[in-house]
């Protein structure tokens, strides 16, 4: 991971949150950074506007996922249901790469939820092979159901 690019993306995400700009996928954003952008956004879901984090996450959803989840309003409902609501306004997260073959990358994501419990997710991103502006961009293709790891100390 290019640390300078990562720092730039974090700064841009902070500025985007201040000005309500959604970060759009592009070929310079590495897979780890896609996951980080999504998690930071979900952690601060309602900043600067209601459901901004969900909308930012939607931007990096693979087109096939968007077909499966339905339009953005359905995606919002899905993230607010009992299974995935843990991601919204969580306290902290840790991302660890467990697989990357330059087309698919899988991460182990540990979330400290607002309920002070830890949860583990598997987060998969793939390099999009299609037409248009998303071609060759890293996009999320799967997020597992959470596994509870117990309470924090």
C-alpha positions, -999 to +999 in steps of 0.1 A: +000+000+000+013+034-009+013+053+024+013+087+007-018+078-013-035+064+018-028+096+038-042+116+008-073+095+007-079+099+045-075+136+041-098+137+011-123+116+030-122+141+059-126+170+035-154+152+016-173+146+049-171+183+056-184+193+021-207+163+014-187+151-016-188+114-023-155+098-033-159+081-066-141+049-075-110+053-097-081+031-107-057+048-083-076+036-052-061+004-039-083-024-025-073-018+011-083+019+007-117+009-007-125-010+025-110+018+046-131+045+028-162+024+033-155+017+070-147+053+079-178+064+062-200+039+080-183+048+113-195+084+107-227+075+089-247+106+095-218+131+090-222+155+073-257+144+063-280+116+072-269+083+057-239+099+040-218+069+050-242+044+035-242+065+003-204+065+002-203+028+007-228+023-022-204+041-045-179+013-041-204-015-045-198-037-075-226-032-102-237-069-098-242-062-060-262-032-068-285-053-090-288-079-062-295-054-034-318-032-055-317+006-055-299+028-029-330+029-006-330-009-004-293-009+003-299+016+032-326-007+046-303-037+044-275-018+063-299-007+089-312-042+096-301-062+126-273-080+108-253-051+093-264-022+116-233-030+137-213-012+110-232+020+114-216+044+139-192+018+151-164+029+175-134+015+158-122-010+132-092-030+121-085-043+086-061-071+078-055-085+043-058-122+042-058-128+004-049-108-027-042-121-062-044-087-079-080-094-091-096-103-058-087-091-023-102-104+009-099-087+043-106-097+078-124-067+094-128-064+132-154-039+143-159-025+178-196-018+178-214+009+196-225-018+220-189-024+230-188-059+214-163-070+188-175-084+155-156-100+126-165-096+089-149-109+058-148-081+032-142-089-004-133-065-032-127-072-068-112-054-097-141-045-120-137-059-156-164-040-175-171-009-195-172+027-185-156+047-157-156+017-133-134-004-155-103-016-135-116-001-103-116-020-070-152-026-058-169-045-030-184-078-040-192-094-007-194-087+030-201-117+053-225-118+081-208-107+114-194-132+138-195-120+174-161-121+192-174-110+226-173-079+247-145-054+249-127-048+282 
